[in-house]
Each structure stands twice: as C-alpha cells, then as structure tokens.
Amino acid sequence: MNQNTSGCCSAKSSPLPEVTFSTFILSLASSTLVQLGEVPNPETNRVEQDLTMARHSIDILNMLRQKTECSLEDQERKMLDSILYELQMKYVIKCKNAPKDTAS
C-alpha cells in the first residue's frame, strides 16, 4: 500500500520519503535520540528521557544488524555501525549520570 492508494491521506500532506533500509534505521535512531533526551519529543516539544526504551531501541538496532549482516550493502552497514556506536556511547553516558532507579 502506498500513500496514493491508501485513501486516508489529505491533499495537503507532503509526500513521505521512500521506505528503504536506511530511512528505517534513521527513523529508529531518531526515536532513540528522543528516548535518550538528546532532542525534544516532536509530540510534546519537551526533552524527555526514557532510558529503558532507549536500551530497547538500541537492542532492536543490534538485532537488525545481526539479522541483516550478510545482506547489507557496504554503505548501509557502515551507517548502521556508526549509528549504533553513537547511540550506545550516548546511552552509557546517560546511565552514568542518571539516578540508579531510571537507568535500567
């Protein structure tokens, strides 16, 4: 199903980007940055932190890396590895600075 045939999109909405592995990974990474409190939540426009969900999102990205290891193009693999490294480092820093009950 695409945007033109779904019947639920208004004429005013802008076209969505093509769904590719890279855009999917970037979407997950963006959500993780919100969960880490690195960027404002687009729905509330407030910086919020949920380290449990951030860890879960990083685990999902790791699982995708493992499951797609042999089928990724070189550029996709490098992007995913780079994103995972950055998110994992940010997570470790946040956990070190967080009260013990929020850094599960």
N, C-alpha and C positions, 0 to 999 in steps of 0.2 A: 504494500500500500504506500502510495506517495502523497505528498501534500495536495496535489491537484485532484486526486481521486478520492480523498478521504471524506469530502463533503462537510467537514467541520471547521474549516479554516475560513476566516473572513477575507474579503478582498483587500483589506488594509494591512494584513500581516505580511511581514517580509519573508522572503524565501529562506528556508532552513538550509544550513550547509549540508553538502553531500555527506552521507554516513560512510565513513571509512574507518579503518582500524585506528589511524592517527587521531581523527576527530573524537572517536570514542574514548581513547586513552586521555586525550586532553580534557574531555568533559569530566572524567573521573578524577583527574588531577585537580581540576578547578574546584570540584566539590570537596576534595581533601584539604585544599588550602583554606576553604571556608571553615571546615571542621577543626583545623589547626588554629583558627583565629588569626590567620595571616592576612585575610581580606574580608571585607564586610559581607554578610549574608545578603544576597541580592533581594530576598523577600522582605527582610526587616531593615536593611541598610545599617545594621549594627554588627560590630565584631563580636562573634560568639565562639566559644571553644568547646569542643566535644572530643576529647582525646580517645575515648572508646570507639567512636565512629570513625575517627581518623585512622586508628590502627586497623579497623575492619576494612576500610577503603584501601589502605596500603597492602593488606593481605590479599585483597581481590586483585590488585595490580600485579602482585607477585605471582598469584595463581595464573593469571593470564600470560605472564611472561613464561612460566614453566610449560603451560599447555600449548603455547604457540611457538616455542623455541626454534623448532626446525622449519617453520613455515614463514617466518618474518623476513621481510626484505631488510637489508643492512641498515638503511635509514630508519626504519621502524624500530628495529632492535636497539639502535643507539639512542633514539628518542626515549623509548621505554626505560632503558637502563639509566639514562640521565635523570628522567623524572623520578624514578624510584629512589635513586640515590639522594636527590634533593629533598624529597618528601620524608624519607627515613631520617635524614640528618635533622630536619626541622622538628620531627616527632621526638627524637631523642632530646633535643634542646628543650622543647616544651615540657617533656616529662621531668627533666631535671629541675625545672623551675616551678613545676606545678605542685600544689599541696598533694600529699600522698593519696587522698581519697578520690582525686579526679584523674589520676594518671594510671588507669588500669590497663 
